[in-house]
Amino acid sequence: MLLEFIIITIYTIALLIIFAYSLSQLNLLFNYLRAQRKKDNVPKFDLSDPNQIPYVTIQLPVYNELYVMERLLDNIALLEYPSDKLEIQVLDDSTDESLQSTKEHIERLQKTGLDIKHITRKDRSGFKAGALKEGLVDAKGEFIAIFDADFLPESNWLKRTVPYFIDRNIGVVQTRWGHINRDYSLLTKVQAFALDAHFTLEQVGRNSRGHFINFNGTAGLWRKQCILDAGNWEGDTLTEDLDLSYRAQLKNWKFKYLEDVETPAELPVVISAARSQQFRWNKGGAENFQKMASKVVKSKNMSTKTKFHGILHLLNSTMFLNVLIVGLLSIPMLYIKNEYGHLKTYFVVMSFFVTSTIIFFICYWYMFKSIYGGGFKQFIRYIGMFFTFFSIAMGFSLHNSIAVMEGHLGKRSDFIRTPKFNINNLKDSWKDNKYIKKNISFNVIIEGILMLYFAFGMYSAFIVGDQGGDFGLFPFHFMLFIGFGFVFFKSLTSKA
């Protein structure tokens, strides 16, 4: 009975954590809906007045971006802003042939009168954070715009973002990510679904009530003074953007999130690329929890509610670990339920926690509706997308849980860039991309085993108990089976 007690205890704690997170999402939904009713009438710089136009530096941190550099540089060159108040820094840590081709492209742009510089380093110390920090030393701008290599801001992007800095307390203006290849595949659709939830429900829900939000590493503007006051970029976590965001807000800098300014970008089209991105984000989130959680709790300038949301925000990636725990233990729990009749009351109470899924379903529907519109047909489409997203997200739970545990345990690892592809439609091919990982990790084998494990869970529904089976967890096990199966087979078929 000791083993059963341990299983029940761990299972219950994981469910409670997931439920607490779902309640925070519900609160963010209420915040989001209230924010939609408010008009943005805040003062702004008048950029038609030359005396109000501030100097801006654009930083482009890149590393081995052979396939997208030409697109990036040509797009940035189209940004509308007075040339005497704009400089562009290409912070190039590349070690392949893209270094030379980028240099030549920059020289061509310089001949047009564009103030653009090619900045290289002898080593990648600090990775992206190190490159941004080094570029900041010579940056002439009062404000620093940052774009990753796959982002394509509209030509009026600076005109729509810079004016908000008339408020001297604003340290960051962040825009919403768009997705130029959203409909390329099921994988890109799922990634877009997850990111859309973050960039609508979460960012607006937090920012509208003064809670912690994060600069998303790209498609945003920093006040240079804010970066320096917060302690500058640090490379001791894999998500330097989240780290500096929290340090800045703990110093009472305000962040402004602009949902109506969309900055298009490319989603990873190969699962190995999505894996590397997910690993970095989730491990970095756990690293930042270890680094920042106590500072958030001890802060004397934040309300209890803001601290609560901040802690759950930092624990965001740890939800994958809780989902994996619940999934793994759900099959033993199925047998415990049917073996120990005196625990019937406990299982009745535990069934209440299906509410978490219902809350997520409601929250994400509002996100989906804001992007695609409402109506019966869209709702039916949403139902399919929601359960597809949840299934595949659970399929990533082993991979992401390993990242989370490494982050919490302090295991150091390099910043692994996400390969870019310059793919916009189904006719484009990624097969010859030189940056794709060719090997299959041992984790993929474990994911295949977990697929079979949850197939056993579905089979168990038919054989447990004396009343013809117990199908309460069957849908959950089916989603886990589909999710791990998708990740497993995609990883096998897209390795080369």
Secondary structure by P-SEA (a helix, b strand, c coil): caaaaaaaaaaaaaaaaaaaaaaaaaaaaaaaaaaaacccccccccccccccbbbbbbbbbbccccccaaaaaaaaaacccccccbbbbcccccccaaaaaaaaaaaaaaaaccbbbbbbbcccccaaaaaaaaaaccccccbbbbbccccccccccccccccccccccccbbbbbbbbccccccaaaaaaaaaaaaaaccaaaaaaaaccccccccccccccaaaaaaacccccccccaaaaaaaaaaaabbbbbbbccbbbbbbccccaaaaaaaaaaaaaaaaaaaaccaaaaaacccccaaaaaaaaaaaaccaaaaaaaaaaaaaaaaaaaaaacccaaaaaaaaaccaaaaaaaaaaaaaaaaaaccccaaaaaaaaaaaaaaaaaaaaaaaaaaaaaaaaaaccccccccccccccccccccccccccccccccaaaaaaaaaaaaaaaaaaaaaccccccccccaaaaaaaaaaaaaaaaaaaaaacc
